[in-house]
Amino acid sequence: MSVDAAGLSANLLKAVKACGYSKLTPIQQQAIPMIRAGHDLLASAQTGTGKTAAFTLPLLDILAKNPPNNIGSSRTIKVLILTPTRELALQVAENVKQYSQFLPLTSCAVTGGANMSPQTQMLKQGVDVLIATPGRLIEHVNARQVDLAHIKHLVLDEADRMLDMGFLTDIQKITDIIKQKHQTLMFSATFSNKVKTLANKLLHTPKNIETAKQNSTSGKVKQQVYWVSETRKRELLSELIGVKNWKQVLVFAGTKESANLLAQELKLDGIKAALCHGDKTQGARNKAIQQFTEGSVRVLVATDVAARGLDIPDLPYVVNFHLPFLAEDYVHRIGRTGRAGKNGQAISLVSPKDEQFLDNIETLIDRKFDRIVYPGYEFDRSTEVQQDGKSFKKSRYKATQERNQMLEKRKAETKPSAVRRAKNKARKAR
């Protein structure tokens, strides 16, 4: 369907075309009329399907056709969009800014890992659309710096990831604050029991959209599994990048420590690499993403939580250096490539210790992978399994990933605000 047939207001349509869009994706075709009709919505949409535009365009259209009478600091927030990570929040905020460039609307993002003061100033100036991470929004609410009393539309983007990261309590606090009747939209890549339970609490007679089979992967992504000794994974990765002349390779490591080590080893192999994980400051992460996007580094080594919300245009390669403990995260990872109808390639480097994780992934996506042995990387499986006389402890791997996710969440969302620092300083001075 052409964007002209979507019935968008003239200035919104002008902005959409200025962004290079000419056709609506399936999720957009289904969601836009439902949202404009005022229905609550529970939508299953993988990354790269155009889901951000699926909810931002109709909401901006509603605001454009019913512009606020008040201006400046008297503006009240009409649309609240919650996201699990600051990267995703900033990406959504940029999309909203682009789509509303010809509209008399204002928007801003408030996220953890950034100074509270500039965010407070933006909120005081008045905004129509607020994009936020749950933890930081709660901080602003507690400091009485934001008013959610006039929210008419609430969006939970990547609801499954927010729940995985432990934001349920924060989400419940936020929804309890919004007293007036409002429209609620939930977008999730997966429909876990936790997501369904939350949907039952928040949504009223919702419309349901499922654009693809749950936990399915894009047909635009070529998926391959390379069978390799754990000790030679990095060597194989360097060879694949070098021999095949890969550019822009997003590599997922299981932990922050392994990400650091891998980036160092790639650099020793002459491959420029940058890091994106929770121990990096927001500024350092933004710089790494910019270098990767611009092509000044070939590889971006990331962890699951840090990479959530990454939107690299036309990203050609995703590599799973370590398979994720949760099979659903495999779907999220490879969803970074093959987006918006473009082709992509996802490569997983798998050793015998990863077999259970691979089995779980194959069961989830209902697909069996061939194990490719790259020439020169043949190995004795029995020797590999007995290496160092130890068996692989899956529980330790799981614990490490879960611990890192929790630490990254706390670091991103509970960084002391200016208000809290002032209170602590006053308390110490007594």
C-alpha positions as CSV (number, residue, x, y, z in Angstrom):
1,M,0.0,0.0,0.0
2,S,1.2,3.5,-0.9
3,V,1.8,6.0,2.0
4,D,-0.6,8.3,0.0
5,A,-3.4,5.8,0.8
6,A,-2.9,6.0,4.6
7,G,-4.9,9.1,5.0
8,L,-2.2,11.0,6.8
9,S,-2.5,14.8,7.2
10,A,-0.7,16.8,4.5
11,N,2.3,18.0,6.6
12,L,2.8,14.5,8.1
13,L,2.7,12.9,4.7
14,K,5.2,15.5,3.5
15,A,7.6,14.5,6.3
16,V,7.2,10.8,5.7
17,K,8.0,11.2,2.0
18,A,11.0,13.4,2.9
19,C,12.3,10.5,4.9
20,G,12.2,8.4,1.8
21,Y,9.1,6.2,2.5
22,S,6.8,5.4,-0.4
23,K,5.0,2.2,0.8
24,L,3.6,0.9,4.1
25,T,4.8,-2.3,5.6
26,P,2.3,-5.0,6.7
27,I,2.4,-4.0,10.4
28,Q,1.8,-0.3,9.4
29,Q,-1.1,-1.2,7.1
30,Q,-2.8,-3.1,9.9
31,A,-1.9,-0.9,12.9
32,I,-2.5,2.6,11.6
33,P,-6.3,2.4,11.0
34,M,-6.8,0.5,14.3
35,I,-4.8,3.1,16.3
36,R,-6.6,6.0,14.7
37,A,-9.9,4.4,15.5
38,G,-8.9,4.5,19.2
39,H,-8.6,0.8,19.9
40,D,-6.1,-0.6,22.4
41,L,-3.6,-2.8,20.6
42,L,-1.5,-5.8,21.2
43,A,0.9,-6.3,18.3
44,S,3.5,-8.9,17.5
45,A,6.2,-7.3,15.4
46,Q,9.9,-8.2,14.9
47,T,12.6,-5.6,14.7
48,G,13.0,-4.2,11.2
49,T,9.3,-4.4,10.3
50,G,8.6,-0.7,10.5
51,K,6.8,-1.0,13.9
52,T,8.0,2.4,15.1
53,A,6.3,4.2,12.3
54,A,3.3,1.9,12.8
55,F,2.5,3.6,16.1
56,T,4.2,7.0,15.8
57,L,2.5,8.0,12.5
58,P,-1.1,7.5,13.6
59,L,-0.5,9.1,16.9
60,L,1.2,12.1,15.3
61,D,-1.7,12.2,12.8
62,I,-4.2,12.4,15.7
63,L,-2.3,15.2,17.3
64,A,-1.9,17.1,14.0
65,K,-5.6,17.0,13.4
66,N,-6.4,18.0,16.9
67,P,-3.6,20.5,17.7
68,P,-3.1,21.7,21.3
69,N,-4.5,25.1,22.1
70,N,-1.9,25.7,24.7
71,I,1.7,26.5,23.8
72,G,5.1,26.7,25.6
73,S,5.3,25.6,29.2
74,S,1.5,25.2,29.4
75,R,1.7,22.2,26.9
76,T,0.8,18.9,28.5
77,I,2.1,15.5,27.5
78,K,-0.4,13.7,25.3
79,V,1.6,10.7,24.1
80,L,4.0,8.7,26.3
81,I,6.2,6.1,24.7
82,L,8.1,3.7,27.0
83,T,11.2,1.8,25.8
84,P,13.5,-0.7,27.5
85,T,16.8,1.0,26.7
86,R,18.1,4.6,26.1
87,E,19.4,3.6,22.7
88,L,15.9,2.6,21.6
89,A,14.4,5.7,23.2
90,L,16.8,8.0,21.4
91,Q,16.1,6.2,18.1
92,V,12.3,6.5,18.5
93,A,12.8,10.2,19.5
94,E,14.7,10.8,16.3
95,N,12.0,9.2,14.3
96,V,9.3,11.3,16.0
97,K,11.4,14.4,15.3
98,Q,11.7,13.5,11.6
99,Y,8.0,12.7,11.2
100,S,6.8,15.8,13.0
101,Q,9.3,18.3,11.3
102,F,6.4,20.1,9.6
103,L,4.0,19.9,12.5
104,P,3.5,22.3,15.4
105,L,4.4,19.6,17.9
106,T,7.2,19.2,20.3
107,S,8.9,16.0,21.7
108,C,11.8,14.9,23.8
109,A,13.4,11.9,25.3
110,V,14.3,11.3,29.0
111,T,16.7,8.3,29.6
112,G,19.1,7.0,32.2
113,G,22.8,7.6,31.8
114,A,22.3,11.3,31.1
115,N,22.2,14.4,33.1
116,M,18.8,15.2,34.6
117,S,19.0,19.0,34.4
118,P,18.7,19.3,30.6
119,Q,15.8,16.8,30.6
120,T,14.1,18.8,33.3
121,Q,14.5,22.0,31.3
122,M,12.9,20.4,28.3
123,L,10.0,19.1,30.3
124,K,9.4,22.6,31.8
125,Q,9.2,24.0,28.3
126,G,6.3,21.7,27.6
127,V,6.2,18.7,25.2
128,D,3.4,16.9,23.3
129,V,5.2,13.6,22.9
130,L,7.5,12.1,25.6
131,I,9.8,9.1,24.9
132,A,11.3,7.6,28.1
133,T,12.9,4.7,29.8
134,P,10.8,3.6,32.8
135,G,13.4,4.1,35.6
136,R,14.4,7.6,34.6
137,L,10.7,8.6,34.1
138,I,10.0,7.5,37.7
139,E,12.9,9.7,38.9
140,H,11.3,12.7,37.2
141,V,7.9,11.8,38.6
142,N,9.3,11.5,42.1
143,A,11.1,14.9,41.7
144,R,7.7,16.4,40.6
145,Q,9.3,17.4,37.3
146,V,6.8,15.8,35.0
147,D,3.0,15.6,34.8
148,L,1.4,12.5,33.4
149,A,-2.2,13.5,34.3
150,H,-3.1,14.4,30.7
151,I,-1.7,11.3,28.8
152,K,-4.1,10.2,26.1
153,H,-1.9,7.6,24.4
154,L,0.5,5.2,26.1
155,V,2.9,3.0,24.1
156,L,5.0,0.1,25.4
157,D,7.6,-0.6,22.8
158,E,9.4,-3.9,23.0
159,A,7.3,-4.8,26.0
160,D,8.9,-8.3,26.3
161,R,12.3,-6.8,26.7
162,M,11.1,-4.3,29.4
163,L,9.7,-7.2,31.4
164,D,12.9,-9.3,30.8
165,M,14.9,-6.4,32.2
166,G,12.8,-6.2,35.4
167,F,10.7,-3.0,34.6
168,L,7.4,-4.5,35.6
169,T,7.1,-2.6,38.9
170,D,8.1,0.7,37.2
171,I,5.5,0.1,34.4
172,Q,2.8,-0.5,37.0
173,K,3.8,2.7,38.9
174,I,3.6,4.7,35.7
175,T,0.2,3.3,34.6
176,D,-1.2,3.9,38.1
177,I,-0.2,7.6,37.8
178,I,-2.1,8.0,34.5
179,K,-5.6,8.4,35.9
180,Q,-7.6,9.5,32.9
181,K,-8.9,7.2,30.3
182,H,-6.3,6.6,27.6
183,Q,-5.4,4.4,24.7
184,T,-2.7,1.7,25.4
185,L,-0.6,0.1,22.6
186,M,1.8,-2.8,23.3
187,F,4.3,-3.9,20.8
188,S,6.3,-7.1,21.5
189,A,8.5,-9.4,19.4
190,T,7.4,-12.3,21.5
191,F,4.2,-13.2,23.5
192,S,5.5,-14.7,26.7
193,N,3.2,-15.5,29.6
194,K,4.5,-12.3,31.3
195,V,3.6,-10.2,28.3
196,K,0.1,-11.7,28.1
197,T,-0.4,-11.2,31.8
198,L,0.6,-7.5,31.5
199,A,-1.6,-7.1,28.4
200,N,-4.6,-8.5,30.3
201,K,-4.1,-5.9,33.1
202,L,-3.5,-2.8,30.8
203,L,-5.5,-3.4,27.7
204,H,-9.2,-3.0,27.2
205,T,-10.8,-5.2,24.5
206,P,-7.7,-4.8,22.4
207,K,-7.2,-5.5,18.7
208,N,-4.5,-8.1,18.0
209,I,-2.0,-8.0,15.2
210,E,0.4,-10.8,14.4
211,T,2.4,-9.9,11.3
212,A,4.4,-13.1,11.3
213,K,4.6,-16.4,13.1
214,Q,5.7,-15.9,16.7
215,N,9.5,-16.1,17.1
216,S,10.0,-16.4,13.4
217,T,13.0,-14.9,11.7
218,S,13.0,-12.7,8.5
219,G,13.3,-14.6,5.2
220,K,15.6,-11.8,4.2
221,V,18.3,-13.0,6.6
222,K,20.6,-15.8,5.5
223,Q,21.4,-17.8,8.6
224,Q,24.4,-20.1,8.9
225,V,26.1,-22.1,11.7
226,Y,29.8,-22.7,11.7
227,W,31.0,-25.7,13.8
228,V,34.3,-24.7,15.4
229,S,36.4,-25.4,18.4
230,E,35.8,-22.8,21.2
231,T,39.5,-22.0,21.3
232,R,39.5,-21.1,17.6
233,K,36.4,-19.0,17.3
234,R,38.2,-15.7,17.3
235,E,40.6,-17.0,14.7
236,L,37.8,-18.1,12.4
237,L,36.0,-14.8,12.9
238,S,39.0,-12.8,11.9
239,E,39.5,-15.0,8.8
240,L,35.9,-14.7,7.7
241,I,36.0,-10.9,8.1
242,G,39.4,-10.7,6.3
243,V,39.0,-13.3,3.5
244,K,35.4,-12.4,2.7
245,N,36.1,-8.6,3.1
246,W,33.1,-8.1,5.4
247,K,32.3,-4.5,6.3
248,Q,30.1,-3.5,9.2
249,V,29.9,-6.6,11.3
250,L,27.9,-6.5,14.5
251,V,29.3,-9.2,16.8
252,F,27.4,-10.4,19.9
253,A,29.4,-11.6,22.9
254,G,28.0,-13.3,26.0
255,T,29.4,-11.1,28.6
256,K,31.1,-7.7,29.0
257,E,34.4,-9.3,29.9
258,S,34.3,-11.5,26.8
259,A,33.4,-8.5,24.6
260,N,36.4,-6.6,25.9
261,L,38.7,-9.5,25.2
262,L,37.3,-10.2,21.8
263,A,37.6,-6.5,20.7
264,Q,41.3,-6.5,21.9
265,E,42.1,-9.7,19.9
266,L,40.4,-8.4,16.8
267,K,42.5,-5.2,17.0
268,L,45.7,-7.4,17.3
269,D,44.5,-9.1,14.1
270,G,44.4,-5.7,12.4
271,I,40.6,-5.4,12.4
272,K,39.3,-2.1,13.8
273,A,36.7,-2.8,16.5
274,A,34.6,-0.8,18.9
275,L,32.7,-1.8,22.0
276,C,29.1,-1.3,23.1
277,H,28.2,-2.6,26.6
278,G,27.0,-1.5,30.0
279,D,30.3,-0.6,31.4
280,K,30.8,2.1,28.7
281,T,29.4,5.6,29.3
282,Q,26.6,6.8,27.1
283,G,29.0,9.1,25.3
284,A,31.4,6.2,24.6
285,R,28.6,4.0,23.3
286,N,27.3,6.8,21.1
287,K,30.8,7.4,19.7
288,A,31.3,3.6,19.0
289,I,27.9,3.4,17.2
290,Q,28.8,6.5,15.1
291,Q,32.2,5.1,14.2
292,F,30.6,1.8,13.2
293,T,27.8,3.5,11.2
294,E,30.3,5.8,9.4
295,G,32.6,2.8,8.6
296,S,35.7,4.0,10.5
297,V,35.6,0.7,12.4
298,R,34.6,-2.6,10.8
299,V,33.3,-4.4,13.9
300,L,31.0,-3.5,16.7
301,V,31.3,-5.9,19.6
302,A,28.2,-5.7,21.8
303,T,26.2,-7.4,24.5
304,D,22.4,-8.1,24.3
305,V,21.2,-5.3,26.5
306,A,23.5,-2.7,25.1
307,A,22.6,-3.5,21.5
308,R,18.9,-3.3,22.2
309,G,17.5,-0.5,20.1
310,L,20.4,-0.3,17.7
311,D,19.3,0.7,14.3
312,I,22.1,0.6,11.8
313,P,20.8,1.3,8.3
314,D,21.4,-1.6,5.9
315,L,23.5,-3.6,8.4
316,P,24.8,-6.5,6.4
317,Y,26.3,-8.9,9.0
318,V,25.4,-10.1,12.5
319,V,27.7,-12.7,14.2
320,N,26.9,-14.7,17.3
321,F,30.3,-15.2,18.8
322,H,28.5,-16.7,21.8
323,L,24.9,-18.0,21.5
324,P,22.4,-16.3,23.9
325,F,21.1,-18.3,26.9
326,L,17.6,-17.3,26.0
327,A,16.6,-18.6,22.6
328,E,14.3,-15.6,22.1
329,D,17.4,-13.3,22.2
330,Y,18.6,-15.0,19.0
331,V,15.6,-13.7,17.2
332,H,16.2,-10.2,18.6
333,R,19.9,-10.3,17.6
334,I,19.6,-11.3,14.0
335,G,16.7,-8.9,13.7
336,R,19.4,-6.1,13.5
337,T,20.0,-7.2,9.9
338,G,17.7,-7.8,7.0
339,R,15.5,-4.9,7.9
340,A,13.0,-2.9,5.9
341,G,13.1,-5.5,3.1
342,K,16.9,-5.5,2.8
343,N,19.0,-8.7,2.7
344,G,21.3,-9.6,5.6
345,Q,23.4,-12.4,6.9
346,A,23.6,-14.0,10.4
347,I,26.4,-16.2,11.3
348,S,26.7,-18.2,14.5
349,L,30.0,-19.7,15.7
350,V,29.1,-22.8,17.6
351,S,31.2,-25.2,19.6
352,P,30.2,-28.4,21.4
353,K,29.5,-26.4,24.6
354,D,26.9,-24.3,22.8
355,E,24.9,-27.3,21.5
356,Q,22.1,-27.0,24.1
357,F,21.6,-23.3,23.3
358,L,21.5,-24.1,19.6
359,D,19.0,-26.9,20.2
360,N,16.8,-24.4,22.0
361,I,17.0,-21.9,19.2
362,E,16.2,-24.6,16.5
363,T,13.2,-25.6,18.5
364,L,12.0,-22.0,19.0
365,I,12.2,-21.0,15.3
366,D,11.3,-24.5,14.0
367,R,14.4,-24.9,11.9
368,K,17.4,-27.3,11.8
369,F,20.8,-25.8,10.8
370,D,23.5,-27.5,8.9
371,R,26.8,-27.4,10.9
372,I,29.4,-26.0,8.5
373,V,33.0,-26.8,9.1
374,Y,35.2,-24.2,7.6
375,P,38.3,-25.6,5.8
376,G,41.2,-25.7,8.2
377,Y,39.1,-25.6,11.3
378,E,38.3,-29.3,11.6
379,F,38.6,-30.6,15.2
380,D,38.1,-33.7,17.4
381,R,34.8,-33.4,19.2
382,S,35.7,-35.7,22.0
383,T,38.9,-33.7,22.8
384,E,37.0,-30.5,22.7
385,V,34.4,-31.7,25.2
386,Q,37.1,-33.0,27.6
387,Q,39.3,-29.9,27.3
388,D,40.9,-28.9,30.6
389,G,39.1,-31.9,32.2
390,K,36.0,-29.7,32.8
391,S,32.5,-29.8,31.5
392,F,30.8,-26.6,30.5
393,K,28.6,-25.2,33.2
394,K,25.5,-23.8,31.6
395,S,24.2,-22.5,35.0
396,R,27.4,-20.3,35.3
397,Y,26.9,-18.9,31.8
398,K,23.2,-18.2,32.6
399,A,24.1,-16.5,35.9
400,T,26.7,-14.3,34.3
401,Q,24.3,-13.1,31.5
402,E,21.5,-12.5,34.0
403,R,23.9,-10.7,36.4
404,N,25.2,-8.5,33.5
405,Q,21.7,-7.7,32.4
406,M,20.7,-6.6,35.9
407,L,23.9,-4.5,36.4
408,E,23.4,-2.8,33.1
409,K,19.8,-2.0,33.9
410,R,20.7,-0.6,37.3
411,K,23.6,1.4,35.8
412,A,21.3,2.8,33.1
413,E,18.3,3.5,35.2
414,T,19.5,4.2,38.8
415,K,22.4,6.6,38.2
416,P,22.1,9.2,40.9
417,S,20.1,12.2,39.6
418,A,20.9,15.8,40.3
419,V,18.1,15.9,42.9
420,R,19.3,12.8,44.7
421,R,23.0,14.0,44.7
422,A,21.9,17.3,46.3
423,K,19.9,15.4,49.0
424,N,22.9,13.2,49.7
425,K,25.2,16.2,49.9
426,A,22.9,17.9,52.3
427,R,22.6,14.8,54.5
428,K,26.3,14.5,54.7
429,A,26.7,18.2,55.7
430,R,24.4,17.7,58.7
